[in-house]
Amino acid sequence: MEGTLYIILDSRSLFRYEDTGESQSNAQSNLLVSGECVLNSIFQFTRLYNLSTGQKKKLNIYLCDSKGENLLFDGFISGLTKELQFEIMPKMLEEISERISLGEMKMSPTISKCLCKINSTRKKFGYNRSEKDRIILLDASNKDEYISQYVSLLNCGFASQKLDVVIDVVSVTRNPSPLLNNLVDICNGLNLKYSQIVDSLAESNIEINKEDHHWLDQGLTPFLIFHLLPSIQAREEIFISINKTKQTGLAVCFCHHQKIEIGYVCSSCLSIFCSRFKAPICSTCG
């Protein structure tokens, strides 16, 4: 049996919230596809992913919100029946949507949980690194999010690098958080932005009706298949330009979790602090 595929879904990509704050409202208004499209595309992709080799593959699907994560599926991909997709899963999501709270998504704790499960499974069953585990994050953030999780996201990146686990990010909003670039750079993943399709159409002078997402919904499944179905080894030959994401150069201070251009760096642990940090010693390493 090969490694497990972990899929983390941003709850905002599936649900539409009312009376949201400014940050959540921006993310919701920037969504390029419908929630039904996201779920169906994930199911279609995972089925093809399972058929890509003759071995059975396991799948974990997590739904992430501001409180943590909800496990939607844990089992073999062959268990993703039409009954589960069209009858059981919608009922589960309806129940979950009633208790989901708004706020910044807890992405780093959810990624950490996946990495812990990978490490635990390898120790228990003796899997080696050639049996690739993968994490796919379907993101619906805006450009100002995840600043408070900057350090923990970097820690997740280094942990995944040590475990040789690739984390790929697929953003379905127009202006996703640039901090996710740093995460995928560390673990040699892909940072895919579905908005690039919209931008390419705009450059071709094709009119885009914001109220009609039908054509965008149809394109998400082929987008996922084309970029994520190739193996980790094959993608290095296919996506030479995509695999190396542009460095954002974005720094976030450890004291106030705010973006800064000029700051102070601890010579011992390399923590970054802004000019408002007045303590005589580093608060990270002491």
One Martini backbone bead per residue (centre of mass of N, CA, C, O) as a GRO file, in nm:
protein
  286
    1MET     BB    1   0.096   0.036   0.022
    2GLU     BB    2   0.059   0.351  -0.008
    3GLY     BB    3   0.034   0.650   0.066
    4THR     BB    4  -0.134   0.913   0.203
    5LEU     BB    5  -0.408   1.127   0.138
    6TYR     BB    6  -0.430   1.474   0.225
    7ILE     BB    7  -0.726   1.679   0.272
    8ILE     BB    8  -0.769   2.036   0.300
    9LEU     BB    9  -1.059   2.226   0.380
   10ASP     BB   10  -1.189   2.522   0.339
   11SER     BB   11  -1.492   2.621   0.456
   12ARG     BB   12  -1.529   2.871   0.254
   13SER     BB   13  -1.543   2.682  -0.009
   14LEU     BB   14  -1.844   2.559   0.082
   15PHE     BB   15  -1.946   2.814   0.234
   16ARG     BB   16  -2.195   3.068   0.306
   17TYR     BB   17  -2.176   3.369   0.475
   18GLU     BB   18  -2.329   3.568   0.718
   19ASP     BB   19  -2.229   3.833   0.884
   20THR     BB   20  -1.941   3.919   0.823
   21GLY     BB   21  -1.648   4.021   0.827
   22GLU     BB   22  -1.419   4.175   0.644
   23SER     BB   23  -1.229   3.935   0.592
   24GLN     BB   24  -1.452   3.727   0.519
   25SER     BB   25  -1.587   3.892   0.295
   26ASN     BB   26  -1.347   3.898   0.101
   27ALA     BB   27  -1.318   3.593   0.063
   28GLN     BB   28  -1.606   3.542  -0.043
   29SER     BB   29  -1.596   3.748  -0.290
   30ASN     BB   30  -1.327   3.589  -0.418
   31LEU     BB   31  -1.468   3.357  -0.515
   32LEU     BB   32  -1.464   3.129  -0.809
   33VAL     BB   33  -1.633   2.898  -0.670
   34SER     BB   34  -1.830   2.654  -0.573
   35GLY     BB   35  -1.893   2.425  -0.331
   36GLU     BB   36  -1.987   2.191  -0.512
   37CYS     BB   37  -1.742   2.197  -0.699
   38VAL     BB   38  -1.523   2.132  -0.494
   39LEU     BB   39  -1.627   1.855  -0.404
   40ASN     BB   40  -1.645   1.716  -0.684
   41SER     BB   41  -1.347   1.760  -0.764
   42ILE     BB   42  -1.223   1.595  -0.535
   43PHE     BB   43  -1.354   1.325  -0.607
   44GLN     BB   44  -1.248   1.300  -0.898
   45PHE     BB   45  -0.949   1.317  -0.836
   46THR     BB   46  -0.922   1.075  -0.634
   47ARG     BB   47  -1.007   0.855  -0.832
   48LEU     BB   48  -0.773   0.899  -1.032
   49TYR     BB   49  -0.548   0.866  -0.823
   50ASN     BB   50  -0.619   0.564  -0.763
   51LEU     BB   51  -0.573   0.475  -1.082
   52SER     BB   52  -0.262   0.542  -1.132
   53THR     BB   53  -0.248   0.277  -0.967
   54GLY     BB   54  -0.274  -0.063  -0.842
   55GLN     BB   55  -0.294   0.061  -0.562
   56LYS     BB   56  -0.403   0.117  -0.261
   57LYS     BB   57  -0.557   0.419  -0.131
   58LYS     BB   58  -0.553   0.659   0.108
   59LEU     BB   59  -0.796   0.882   0.284
   60ASN     BB   60  -0.801   1.226   0.408
   61ILE     BB   61  -1.066   1.449   0.519
   62TYR     BB   62  -1.058   1.797   0.597
   63LEU     BB   63  -1.233   2.047   0.788
   64CYS     BB   64  -1.160   2.388   0.815
   65ASP     BB   65  -1.160   2.618   1.089
   66SER     BB   66  -1.141   2.839   1.364
   67LYS     BB   67  -1.122   2.575   1.573
   68GLY     BB   68  -1.044   2.353   1.340
   69GLU     BB   69  -1.132   2.013   1.278
   70ASN     BB   70  -1.303   1.790   1.039
   71LEU     BB   71  -1.377   1.461   0.980
   72LEU     BB   72  -1.496   1.322   0.672
   73PHE     BB   73  -1.255   1.110   0.587
   74ASP     BB   74  -1.153   0.749   0.648
   75GLY     BB   75  -0.991   0.572   0.387
   76PHE     BB   76  -1.049   0.431   0.105
   77ILE     BB   77  -1.106   0.550  -0.208
   78SER     BB   78  -1.306   0.316  -0.288
   79GLY     BB   79  -1.525   0.438  -0.067
   80LEU     BB   80  -1.617   0.660  -0.284
   81THR     BB   81  -1.925   0.680  -0.323
   82LYS     BB   82  -2.216   0.808  -0.446
   83GLU     BB   83  -2.365   0.799  -0.180
   84LEU     BB   84  -2.156   0.964  -0.025
   85GLN     BB   85  -2.147   1.217  -0.212
   86PHE     BB   86  -2.487   1.273  -0.245
   87GLU     BB   87  -2.587   1.198   0.068
   88ILE     BB   88  -2.394   1.189   0.317
   89MET     BB   89  -2.207   1.440   0.291
   90PRO     BB   90  -2.425   1.670   0.287
   91LYS     BB   91  -2.528   1.605   0.574
   92MET     BB   92  -2.265   1.653   0.723
   93LEU     BB   93  -2.224   1.951   0.630
   94GLU     BB   94  -2.486   2.060   0.750
   95GLU     BB   95  -2.410   2.000   1.046
   96ILE     BB   96  -2.138   2.152   1.053
   97SER     BB   97  -2.237   2.445   0.967
   98GLU     BB   98  -2.388   2.504   1.248
   99ARG     BB   99  -2.084   2.499   1.420
  100ILE     BB  100  -1.940   2.705   1.264
  101SER     BB  101  -1.686   2.941   1.294
  102LEU     BB  102  -1.553   3.242   1.270
  103GLY     BB  103  -1.242   3.314   1.115
  104GLU     BB  104  -0.939   3.207   1.127
  105MET     BB  105  -0.792   2.953   0.998
  106LYS     BB  106  -0.664   2.634   1.125
  107MET     BB  107  -0.407   2.525   0.952
  108SER     BB  108  -0.158   2.441   1.121
  109PRO     BB  109  -0.300   2.228   1.306
  110THR     BB  110  -0.395   2.046   1.070
  111ILE     BB  111  -0.119   1.986   0.949
  112SER     BB  112   0.003   1.870   1.210
  113LYS     BB  113  -0.188   1.629   1.230
  114CYS     BB  114  -0.102   1.494   0.966
  115LEU     BB  115   0.200   1.461   1.040
  116CYS     BB  116   0.151   1.285   1.291
  117LYS     BB  117   0.012   1.052   1.141
  118ILE     BB  118   0.245   0.985   0.955
  119ASN     BB  119   0.457   0.924   1.173
  120SER     BB  120   0.294   0.706   1.324
  121THR     BB  121   0.252   0.509   1.083
  122ARG     BB  122   0.551   0.457   1.019
  123LYS     BB  123   0.624   0.339   1.299
  124LYS     BB  124   0.406   0.110   1.307
  125PHE     BB  125   0.451  -0.011   0.984
  126GLY     BB  126   0.726   0.071   0.832
  127TYR     BB  127   0.734   0.301   0.653
  128ASN     BB  128   0.868   0.459   0.384
  129ARG     BB  129   0.960   0.731   0.176
  130SER     BB  130   0.867   0.595  -0.098
  131GLU     BB  131   0.584   0.621   0.042
  132LYS     BB  132   0.394   0.868  -0.047
  133ASP     BB  133   0.296   1.144   0.119
  134ARG     BB  134   0.013   1.375   0.098
  135ILE     BB  135  -0.070   1.733   0.083
  136ILE     BB  136  -0.383   1.909   0.035
  137LEU     BB  137  -0.461   2.258   0.004
  138LEU     BB  138  -0.775   2.421   0.016
  139ASP     BB  139  -0.793   2.762  -0.046
  140ALA     BB  140  -0.981   3.076   0.102
  141SER     BB  141  -0.809   3.329   0.115
  142ASN     BB  142  -0.651   3.625   0.199
  143LYS     BB  143  -0.378   3.844   0.200
  144ASP     BB  144  -0.410   3.889   0.545
  145GLU     BB  145  -0.356   3.600   0.624
  146TYR     BB  146  -0.171   3.403   0.867
  147ILE     BB  147   0.010   3.582   1.050
  148SER     BB  148  -0.033   3.431   1.332
  149GLN     BB  149   0.085   3.152   1.166
  150TYR     BB  150   0.376   3.181   1.061
  151VAL     BB  151   0.553   2.998   1.242
  152SER     BB  152   0.380   2.735   1.225
  153LEU     BB  153   0.403   2.706   0.916
  154LEU     BB  154   0.709   2.675   0.909
  155ASN     BB  155   0.719   2.425   1.089
  156CYS     BB  156   0.555   2.250   0.895
  157GLY     BB  157   0.755   2.267   0.662
  158PHE     BB  158   1.001   2.136   0.811
  159ALA     BB  159   0.856   1.874   0.891
  160SER     BB  160   0.788   1.782   0.599
  161GLN     BB  161   1.079   1.776   0.503
  162LYS     BB  162   1.175   1.554   0.702
  163LEU     BB  163   0.937   1.349   0.593
  164ASP     BB  164   0.889   1.383   0.287
  165VAL     BB  165   0.641   1.595   0.249
  166VAL     BB  166   0.409   1.713   0.029
  167ILE     BB  167   0.280   2.050  -0.015
  168ASP     BB  168  -0.022   2.157  -0.157
  169VAL     BB  169  -0.168   2.455  -0.311
  170VAL     BB  170  -0.517   2.559  -0.359
  171SER     BB  171  -0.650   2.854  -0.487
  172VAL     BB  172  -1.002   3.010  -0.494
  173THR     BB  173  -0.892   3.300  -0.494
  174ARG     BB  174  -0.774   3.609  -0.595
  175ASN     BB  175  -0.620   3.684  -0.292
  176PRO     BB  176  -0.405   3.515  -0.151
  177SER     BB  177  -0.188   3.417   0.074
  178PRO     BB  178   0.164   3.464   0.069
  179LEU     BB  179   0.253   3.261   0.302
  180LEU     BB  180   0.217   2.994   0.133
  181ASN     BB  181   0.479   3.009  -0.024
  182ASN     BB  182   0.672   2.934   0.208
  183LEU     BB  183   0.562   2.652   0.258
  184VAL     BB  184   0.611   2.521  -0.032
  185ASP     BB  185   0.913   2.582  -0.057
  186ILE     BB  186   1.018   2.396   0.170
  187CYS     BB  187   0.845   2.121   0.049
  188ASN     BB  188   0.824   2.120  -0.269
  189GLY     BB  189   0.569   2.254  -0.376
  190LEU     BB  190   0.254   2.373  -0.492
  191ASN     BB  191   0.128   2.702  -0.598
  192LEU     BB  192  -0.206   2.722  -0.680
  193LYS     BB  193  -0.387   2.954  -0.896
  194TYR     BB  194  -0.702   2.996  -1.025
  195SER     BB  195  -0.677   3.302  -1.111
  196GLN     BB  196  -0.498   3.260  -1.367
  197ILE     BB  197  -0.732   3.205  -1.559
  198VAL     BB  198  -0.865   3.480  -1.539
  199ASP     BB  199  -0.617   3.644  -1.628
  200SER     BB  200  -0.580   3.510  -1.909
  201LEU     BB  201  -0.858   3.601  -2.018
  202ALA     BB  202  -0.815   3.904  -1.981
  203GLU     BB  203  -0.564   3.918  -2.175
  204SER     BB  204  -0.769   3.804  -2.416
  205ASN     BB  205  -1.039   3.976  -2.404
  206ILE     BB  206  -1.233   3.822  -2.205
  207GLU     BB  207  -1.532   3.824  -2.082
  208ILE     BB  208  -1.635   3.857  -1.732
  209ASN     BB  209  -1.885   3.706  -1.536
  210LYS     BB  210  -1.924   3.714  -1.198
  211GLU     BB  211  -2.215   3.563  -1.184
  212ASP     BB  212  -2.074   3.342  -1.378
  213HIS     BB  213  -1.941   3.015  -1.268
  214HIS     BB  214  -1.966   2.776  -1.466
  215TRP     BB  215  -1.688   2.780  -1.620
  216LEU     BB  216  -1.517   2.758  -1.358
  217ASP     BB  217  -1.631   2.493  -1.250
  218GLN     BB  218  -1.539   2.317  -1.499
  219GLY     BB  219  -1.214   2.381  -1.456
  220LEU     BB  220  -1.119   2.251  -1.182
  221THR     BB  221  -1.072   1.953  -1.240
  222PRO     BB  222  -0.853   1.978  -1.467
  223PHE     BB  223  -0.662   2.144  -1.288
  224LEU     BB  224  -0.605   1.922  -1.077
  225ILE     BB  225  -0.516   1.694  -1.265
  226PHE     BB  226  -0.278   1.832  -1.416
  227HIS     BB  227  -0.108   1.916  -1.145
  228LEU     BB  228  -0.162   1.655  -0.923
  229LEU     BB  229  -0.139   1.367  -1.062
  230PRO     BB  230   0.140   1.371  -1.084
  231SER     BB  231   0.414   1.277  -0.973
  232ILE     BB  232   0.676   1.389  -0.797
  233GLN     BB  233   0.884   1.319  -1.020
  234ALA     BB  234   0.730   1.432  -1.276
  235ARG     BB  235   0.692   1.737  -1.196
  236GLU     BB  236   0.991   1.826  -1.235
  237GLU     BB  237   0.951   1.813  -1.558
  238ILE     BB  238   0.675   1.970  -1.606
  239PHE     BB  239   0.699   2.203  -1.352
  240ILE     BB  240   0.943   2.414  -1.353
  241SER     BB  241   0.804   2.701  -1.308
  242ILE     BB  242   0.603   2.625  -1.069
  243ASN     BB  243   0.781   2.483  -0.845
  244LYS     BB  244   0.905   2.782  -0.833
  245THR     BB  245   0.828   3.006  -0.631
  246LYS     BB  246   0.787   3.318  -0.543
  247GLN     BB  247   0.943   3.525  -0.347
  248THR     BB  248   0.809   3.749  -0.112
  249GLY     BB  249   0.973   3.881   0.138
  250LEU     BB  250   0.803   3.818   0.390
  251ALA     BB  251   0.769   3.969   0.712
  252VAL     BB  252   0.716   3.859   1.059
  253CYS     BB  253   0.662   3.936   1.367
  254PHE     BB  254   0.681   3.777   1.690
  255CYS     BB  255   0.522   3.993   1.873
  256HIS     BB  256   0.261   4.104   1.664
  257HIS     BB  257   0.199   3.974   1.387
  258GLN     BB  258   0.342   4.169   1.166
  259LYS     BB  259   0.417   4.338   0.898
  260ILE     BB  260   0.757   4.400   0.781
  261GLU     BB  261   1.058   4.582   0.668
  262ILE     BB  262   1.184   4.655   0.956
  263GLY     BB  263   1.417   4.480   1.178
  264TYR     BB  264   1.497   4.234   1.430
  265VAL     BB  265   1.759   3.985   1.479
  266CYS     BB  266   1.832   3.702   1.625
  267SER     BB  267   2.148   3.545   1.659
  268SER     BB  268   2.036   3.261   1.761
  269CYS     BB  269   1.711   3.209   1.633
  270LEU     BB  270   1.599   3.429   1.414
  271SER     BB  271   1.416   3.623   1.528
  272ILE     BB  272   1.155   3.862   1.468
  273PHE     BB  273   1.152   4.222   1.526
  274CYS     BB  274   1.021   4.510   1.601
  275SER     BB  275   1.045   4.843   1.714
  276ARG     BB  276   0.836   4.780   1.967
  277PHE     BB  277   1.052   4.600   2.088
  278LYS     BB  278   1.192   4.638   2.436
  279ALA     BB  279   1.335   4.398   2.509
  280PRO     BB  280   1.660   4.280   2.603
  281ILE     BB  281   1.545   3.999   2.521
  282CYS     BB  282   1.460   3.712   2.383
  283SER     BB  283   1.137   3.563   2.375
  284THR     BB  284   1.218   3.281   2.252
  285CYS     BB  285   1.526   3.199   2.385
  286GLY     BB  286   1.651   3.410   2.615
   0.00000   0.00000   0.00000
